[in-house]
Amino acid sequence: MPQPSVISDTQFYKDVVKGLSGTPKRLDSKYFYDAQGDKIFQELMNCEEYYPTNCELEIFTQKTAELARSIIADGDAFDLIELGAGDATKSSHLLKYLIDEKADFTYLPIDISENVISYLNITLPVTLPGIKITGLQGEYFNMLKKAAAISDKRKVVMFLGSNIGNMQVKDAEAFCKVLRDHLSPGDMVLIGIDLKKNPHTVLAAYNDKRGITKRFNLNLLERINRELNGSFSIPQFDHYATYDPESGACRSYLVSLQEQQVNINGQLVSFAKNEYIYMEISQKFTVEQVNSMAKSTGFKPLHQFFDSKGWFVDAIWLA
Ligand code: AVI
């Protein structure tokens, strides 16, 4: 365990204390993804009820040629950038197709994790011989600036997995505006967005029978115990998910099952019985909302690719 003073200096500690000092209490879902959280998320992606990954994978495997054609455009050389590349499972299908078609492109995965970037830099040239890859480790927009400095080729930026849904709608729009500001006319965005559908289907994906989503949420309390010298008693918190079909907001909470106090590296946090911590939003959109978000943030919607159930869209926007 690091020194108490070192812990209190970290951004993670500051965000946690600030989030748990407000009303309502909240934690930032970006902290879900430590090594343990990554593992649980993998389990989640393979679980029966969590449909978004399979839907998007279907698009990338069944509509690869159409996707490729849309982003190749005039056949000029381009940089294919992926924000939050992870293990690039979905994008690999497109990358393979582009290589087979002899498209002139460089793949630039961007990820905050050094592990992810070195994994991709090492494995992709083996699994996809002939790929030109430049992994960039860091914050999305800093790395987009770096990508622009490295080459002046046309940019195609992928932002998959409905990661945009983990932002409040206003923040998602602000994000798209900033993204547009980092691009030039002719550049493109390929964005994966989960759509509104039967509310039971959405809710089940965030409230799976085996309790994987519950473990995924509780892992953040365990992470606080592990890294920030916290004293959360995990069985004293329960997971609660809601979906509002009108707004499309699916929200996750952790509920305190009793009145209790938690010590986080010397900082006491009190919970009333049934007090909740707001953990995450997974916003769902209509196709019209996707298009209007594109237009209001300076993009022109060009193409849309749907899975066979029409549950998920990969949209191509022109800057
Ligand atoms: C990463 N993100 C798009 C996932 C989602 O669907 O909101 C995270 C997740 N949270 C619970 N299940 C999956």
Residues whose N, C-alpha, C, O or C-beta is under 5 A from the ligand:
A	BS01	AVI	G161 S162 N163 A205 I281 S282
